[in-house]
Amino acid sequence: MNFQLIGVNHKTAPVEVREKFNIPESRIPEALRHLQAHPGVDGGIILCTCNRVEILAQTTNGSADLRSFLGRHFQLDTKLYSEHLYELREQEAVRHVFRVASSLDSMVVGEPQILGQVKEAYATARALGAVQPHLEQLMTRAFAVAKRVRTETAIGSSSVSVASVAVDLAKKIFGSLKGKHVYLVGAGKMSELAARHLLSNGAASIFVANRTHERAVELAQKFDGEAILFEQLYETCDRADIVITSTGAPHAIFQPEHGALFLSRRKNRPMFFIDIAVPRNVSPEMNDLDGIFVYDIDDLQQAVSSNVADRRKEAEHAERIINSEMERFQARLQTLEVVPTIVSLQDHFETIRQAEIDRVRGRLGELSSEQERALDTLTRGIINKIMHTPMRTLKTAAREPEATTLIDVVRRLFNLENKNETKSGGAAGGS
């Protein structure tokens, strides 16, 4: 079970660090190709959200240097960020994947969006051929675990979301949202959800600007809103009381000078910016302007932290589910590791059986069909009796820590490694 994971998330790193490790969605395939080419890596998945960037790899011997991969890919000195990075191996990596997919490691415990993001990351990696068999097993199990957690616990019921927190903050600033105008800059799923919450709490209208104008039109139509060309962003943004930003821009698109311009046009009426992008779309310096209120994704995290305590019992139940699923997954994976040895051992004895039958056939003379069946039954019975104890021992040992040692002894004892290499070499030559 050679799994390794390295990453940063909202618990280990502030947004100004996380944005340094951000990978735009369009660059994920390129990053995956670099990851596959990295020494010791057989395959992998990259999960990149506003709250985390994680590299999950299936490695050859469990000792790939993923820090050097991060350093080369992002062209930065990872030593400067050591306190923010976490590295997990084997069972701890598996546990982390289960917890992330089940939304136990989310900023908002129980939120459903993370599972969809994990599935998208898996689909992207699978399409590029980066998901190897054991990694496939891990992700398939993670999705099943997430479903079980959501089914058997109330972890996701009545959960506070980033979107609902944004509404609460807006209410504190404006008192009432009745008649307030909302501007979506970027047409992501999270901003759409926030807009839906704002409208249901009395907001009057929605404006949408997106670099792909067709997407802006599509989203605006959902809310009977108005789509605006992205090039007209600074000319029109002052029409909104609440601005939600979620673009993939690599730098802040709203600077203090923009805020000053908006306030002057609005005659100093306040504006509320909800910046849920990583990297951030709104410069923190905008907060220095009287009348401008900026909340980034970390600010929202602080606002939802009290919600975790409300569902602690459900989270504890979910953790117990994950513990039991960890044991099942490990046992299944170890059993899968034993199967090739059992098959090789069966092939080995079958080859001997057939060779011995062929060797004595000439001395036995012509055999009737009944005699042929009797000979076949007799020799198969002998082989099955010989195989019974080794097979049972291997299957039992599959659940024990010494499984790898026992498998290695059996393969060496019967020279199975050389036989497999000969077979695979022949197969490769014929393909």
C-alpha positions in Angstrom: 0.0 0.0 0.0 2.4 2.7 -1.2 0.4 5.9 -0.9 1.9 9.3 -0.2 0.1 12.6 0.2 1.5 16.2 0.6 -0.5 19.4 0.8 -1.6 22.6 2.5 -5.0 23.4 3.7 -7.1 26.0 5.6 -6.0 24.5 8.9 -2.2 24.6 8.2 -1.8 27.7 6.1 -3.4 31.1 5.7 -4.8 32.1 2.4 -1.7 34.1 1.4 0.3 30.8 1.6 -2.3 28.6 0.0 -2.5 30.9 -3.0 1.2 30.3 -3.7 0.4 26.6 -4.2 -2.7 27.2 -6.2 -3.0 25.4 -9.6 -5.6 26.9 -12.0 -8.0 24.3 -13.3 -6.7 24.6 -16.8 -3.2 23.7 -15.6 -4.1 20.6 -13.6 -3.5 18.2 -16.6 0.0 19.6 -17.1 0.8 19.3 -13.3 -0.4 15.7 -13.4 1.9 14.9 -16.3 4.8 16.4 -14.3 3.8 14.4 -11.3 3.7 11.1 -13.3 7.2 11.9 -14.6 8.6 12.5 -11.1 11.0 9.7 -9.8 9.2 7.0 -7.8 5.7 8.1 -8.7 3.5 5.6 -10.5 0.3 7.7 -10.6 -1.5 10.4 -8.7 -4.4 12.8 -8.2 -4.3 16.6 -7.6 -7.0 18.2 -5.6 -7.1 22.0 -5.7 -9.9 24.0 -4.0 -10.0 27.4 -2.3 -9.2 25.6 1.0 -6.6 23.0 0.0 -4.0 21.9 -2.5 -3.2 18.2 -2.1 -1.0 15.8 -4.1 -2.0 12.1 -3.6 0.5 9.7 -5.2 0.8 5.9 -5.6 4.5 5.4 -5.4 6.9 2.6 -6.3 8.4 2.0 -2.9 6.7 4.6 -0.7 9.5 7.0 -0.6 9.0 9.5 -3.5 10.2 13.0 -2.7 7.0 15.0 -3.2 8.5 18.1 -1.7 11.0 18.3 -4.5 8.0 17.9 -6.9 6.3 20.9 -5.3 9.5 22.9 -5.4 10.1 22.3 -9.1 6.5 22.7 -10.2 5.9 26.0 -8.3 9.5 27.2 -8.6 9.8 28.0 -4.9 11.8 26.9 -1.9 9.6 24.5 0.0 11.8 24.9 3.2 10.2 28.3 3.6 6.8 26.7 3.9 7.7 23.6 5.9 5.5 24.6 8.8 2.5 24.7 6.6 3.0 21.5 4.6 1.8 18.1 5.8 3.0 14.8 4.5 1.1 11.5 5.1 2.0 8.0 4.1 0.2 4.6 3.9 -2.6 4.2 6.3 -2.6 7.9 7.4 -2.8 9.0 3.8 -5.8 6.6 3.3 -7.5 8.0 6.4 -7.0 11.5 5.2 -8.5 10.8 1.8 -11.6 9.2 3.5 -12.0 12.2 5.8 -11.7 14.7 3.0 -14.2 12.9 0.8 -16.6 12.6 3.8 -16.3 16.4 4.5 -14.8 15.8 8.0 -11.7 17.9 7.1 -13.7 20.7 5.5 -13.8 24.3 6.7 -17.6 23.7 7.0 -17.9 20.1 8.4 -20.6 18.3 6.5 -20.7 20.5 3.4 -21.4 18.5 0.2 -19.3 20.4 -2.3 -16.0 18.7 -1.4 -17.1 15.3 -2.5 -17.9 16.6 -6.0 -14.5 18.3 -6.1 -12.7 15.1 -5.2 -14.7 13.2 -7.9 -13.7 15.8 -10.5 -10.0 15.6 -9.5 -10.2 11.8 -9.8 -12.0 12.0 -13.2 -9.3 14.3 -14.5 -6.5 12.1 -13.3 -8.2 8.9 -14.7 -8.7 10.5 -18.1 -4.9 11.1 -18.3 -4.1 7.6 -17.2 -2.7 8.7 -13.9 -4.8 6.4 -11.7 -3.2 3.0 -11.1 -5.0 0.0 -9.7 -4.4 0.5 -6.0 -5.2 4.2 -6.3 -8.4 3.2 -8.2 -9.3 1.0 -5.3 -8.6 3.8 -2.8 -10.8 6.4 -4.6 -13.6 3.9 -5.2 -13.7 3.1 -1.5 -13.4 6.8 -0.5 -16.6 7.6 -2.4 -18.4 4.6 -0.8 -17.2 5.8 2.7 -18.4 9.3 2.0 -21.8 8.0 1.0 -22.0 5.8 4.1 -21.1 8.8 6.4 -23.8 11.0 4.8 -26.3 8.2 5.0 -25.6 6.9 8.5 -25.0 10.3 10.3 -26.6 13.7 10.3 -23.3 15.4 9.6 -24.6 17.3 6.7 -28.0 18.3 8.1 -28.6 21.9 8.8 -25.0 22.7 8.2 -23.8 26.2 8.1 -22.2 26.9 4.7 -19.8 29.6 3.4 -22.8 31.0 1.5 -25.0 31.2 4.6 -22.2 32.8 6.6 -21.8 35.4 3.8 -25.5 36.3 4.2 -25.2 36.7 7.9 -22.2 39.0 7.5 -24.0 41.0 4.9 -27.0 41.4 7.3 -24.7 42.7 10.0 -23.3 45.3 7.6 -26.5 46.5 6.0 -29.1 45.6 8.6 -31.4 44.3 6.0 -30.8 42.9 2.5 -34.0 44.1 1.1 -33.4 46.0 -2.1 -29.7 45.3 -2.1 -27.9 44.6 -5.4 -25.5 41.7 -5.8 -22.6 41.5 -8.4 -21.0 38.1 -9.2 -17.5 38.5 -10.5 -16.8 35.0 -11.8 -19.5 32.4 -12.3 -18.3 29.6 -10.1 -20.5 27.2 -8.1 -19.7 28.7 -4.7 -20.6 32.3 -5.9 -23.8 30.9 -7.4 -24.7 29.3 -4.1 -24.0 32.6 -2.2 -26.1 34.6 -4.7 -29.0 32.1 -4.2 -28.8 32.6 -0.4 -28.6 36.4 -0.8 -31.7 36.5 -3.0 -33.7 34.3 -0.7 -32.9 36.7 2.1 -34.3 39.7 0.2 -31.6 40.9 -2.2 -33.2 42.7 -5.2 -31.1 41.8 -8.3 -28.0 40.1 -9.6 -25.3 41.3 -12.0 -22.9 38.7 -13.5 -19.5 39.3 -15.1 -17.3 36.5 -16.3 -14.4 36.2 -18.7 -16.5 33.8 -20.7 -19.5 35.9 -21.4 -21.7 33.0 -22.4 -21.3 31.5 -18.9 -22.3 34.9 -17.4 -25.4 35.0 -19.5 -26.3 31.4 -18.5 -25.9 32.2 -14.8 -27.7 35.6 -15.0 -30.7 33.9 -16.6 -31.0 31.5 -13.6 -31.7 34.6 -11.4 -33.4 36.8 -13.9 -30.3 39.0 -13.6 -28.2 40.9 -16.0 -25.0 39.7 -17.7 -22.3 42.3 -18.1 -19.1 42.1 -20.3 -16.1 41.5 -18.1 -14.4 44.5 -19.8 -17.0 46.7 -18.3 -16.4 45.5 -14.7 -14.9 48.7 -13.3 -17.5 50.8 -15.0 -20.4 49.0 -13.5 -19.3 47.5 -10.2 -20.4 50.5 -8.2 -24.0 49.6 -9.0 -23.8 46.7 -6.5 -23.9 46.7 -2.7 -22.5 43.2 -2.4 -19.8 41.9 -4.6 -18.9 38.2 -4.7 -15.6 37.4 -6.4 -14.5 33.9 -7.5 -12.3 34.3 -10.6 -9.2 32.3 -11.5 -7.1 35.5 -11.8 -3.5 35.0 -10.6 -3.6 38.4 -8.8 -6.0 40.8 -7.2 -8.4 42.4 -9.7 -9.7 44.9 -7.2 -7.2 47.4 -5.8 -7.7 50.3 -3.4 -7.9 52.8 -6.2 -10.9 50.9 -7.6 -12.6 50.9 -4.2 -12.0 54.7 -3.9 -13.6 55.2 -7.3 -16.6 53.0 -6.4 -17.2 54.9 -3.1 -17.0 58.3 -4.9 -19.7 57.2 -7.4 -21.8 55.7 -4.6 -21.6 58.9 -2.5 -19.8 56.8 0.2 -22.6 54.2 0.5 -20.9 51.1 1.8 -19.9 48.1 -0.3 -19.4 44.5 0.9 -16.8 42.3 -0.9 -17.0 38.5 -0.3 -13.7 37.2 -1.8 -13.9 33.4 -2.1 -11.1 33.1 -4.7 -7.7 31.6 -4.1 -5.5 33.4 -5.2 -7.5 36.3 -3.7 -9.3 38.6 -6.1 -9.6 41.6 -3.7 -6.5 43.3 -2.3 -6.6 43.2 1.6 -5.7 46.9 1.4 -9.3 47.6 0.3 -10.3 47.1 3.9 -8.5 50.3 4.8 -11.1 52.4 2.9 -14.0 53.7 5.0 -17.2 52.2 3.6 -15.5 49.1 2.0 -15.8 45.8 3.9 -13.7 42.8 2.6 -14.0 39.2 3.8 -11.8 36.5 2.3 -12.2 32.8 2.6 -10.2 32.7 5.9 -12.5 35.3 7.4 -15.5 33.2 6.5 -13.8 30.2 8.1 -13.6 32.0 11.5 -17.2 32.8 11.2 -18.2 29.1 10.7 -15.9 27.6 13.3 -18.5 27.6 16.0 -20.7 25.4 13.8 -18.3 22.5 14.3 -19.2 22.1 18.0 -22.9 21.8 17.1 -22.2 18.6 15.2 -19.4 17.1 17.3 -21.4 13.9 18.1 -22.2 13.3 14.5 -18.5 13.9 13.6 -17.4 11.3 16.2 -19.9 8.8 14.7 -18.4 9.6 11.2 -14.9 9.0 12.5 -15.9 5.6 13.9 -17.2 4.7 10.4 -13.9 5.8 8.9 -11.9 3.7 11.3 -13.9 0.6 10.5 -13.6 1.3 6.8 -9.9 1.8 7.1 -9.5 -1.8 8.5 -11.7 -3.2 5.7 -9.8 -1.3 3.0 -6.4 -2.5 4.3 -7.5 -6.1 4.5 -8.9 -5.9 1.0 -5.7 -4.4 -0.4 -3.5 -6.9 1.3 -5.7 -9.7 0.0 -5.3 -8.3 -3.5 -1.5 -8.3 -3.0 -1.7 -12.1 -2.1 -3.8 -13.0 -5.2 -1.0 -12.8 -7.8 1.3 -15.0 -5.7 -1.5 -17.6 -5.3 -2.2 -17.5 -9.1 1.5 -17.9 -9.9 1.8 -20.8 -7.5 -1.2 -22.5 -9.1 0.4 -21.9 -12.6 3.7 -23.3 -11.3 2.2 -26.6 -10.1 0.0 -26.9 -13.1 3.0 -26.6 -15.4 4.7 -29.4 -13.4 1.6 -31.6 -13.6 1.3 -31.2 -17.3 5.0 -31.8 -17.9 4.9 -35.0 -15.8 1.9 -36.3 -17.6 3.5 -35.7 -21.0 6.7 -37.4 -19.8 5.1 -40.7 -18.8 2.4 -40.7 -21.5 4.7 -42.6 -24.0 5.3 -45.4 -21.5 1.6 -45.8 -20.6 0.6 -46.4 -24.2 -2.7 -45.4 -25.7 -5.2 -44.5 -23.0 -9.0 -44.6 -23.3 -11.0 -41.4 -22.6 -12.0 -42.9 -19.2 -8.3 -43.5 -18.4 -7.4 -40.0 -19.5 -10.1 -38.5 -17.2 -8.9 -40.7 -14.3 -5.3 -39.6 -14.8 -6.3 -36.0 -14.9 -8.5 -36.3 -11.8 -5.7 -38.1 -9.9 -3.0 -35.6 -10.7 -5.3 -32.6 -10.1 -6.3 -34.1 -6.7 -2.6 -34.4 -5.7 -1.9 -30.8 -6.7 -5.0 -29.5 -4.9 -3.9 -31.3 -1.7 -0.4 -29.9 -2.0 -1.7 -26.4 -2.7 -4.3 -26.3 0.1 -2.1 -25.4 3.0 0.0 -22.8 1.2 -3.1 -21.1 -0.2 -4.9 -21.1 3.2 -1.7 -19.7 4.9 -1.3 -17.0 2.3 -5.0 -15.9 2.6 -4.9 -15.8 6.4 -1.6 -14.0 6.4 -3.0 -11.3 4.0 -4.5 -9.6 7.0 -1.4 -9.7 9.1 1.7 -7.4 9.2 4.0 -10.2 8.1 2.1 -10.7 4.8 4.7 -9.1 2.6 7.6 -11.2 4.1 5.6 -14.4 3.6 4.8 -13.5 0.0 8.4 -12.8 -0.7 9.5 -16.2 0.9 7.0 -18.2 -1.2 7.9 -16.4 -4.4 11.6 -17.1 -3.8 11.1 -20.6 -2.6 9.3 -21.6 -5.9 11.3 -19.2 -8.1 8.1 -17.4 -9.1 9.8 -14.0 -9.7 11.8 -15.4 -12.6 8.8 -17.1 -14.1 6.8 -13.9 -14.0 9.6 -11.9 -15.5 9.9 -14.4 -18.3 6.2 -14.3 -19.0 5.9 -10.5 -18.9 9.0 -10.2 -21.1 7.4 -12.5 -23.7 4.1 -10.6 -23.5 5.8 -7.3 -24.1 7.6 -8.7 -27.1 4.4 -9.9 -28.7 2.4 -6.7 -28.2 
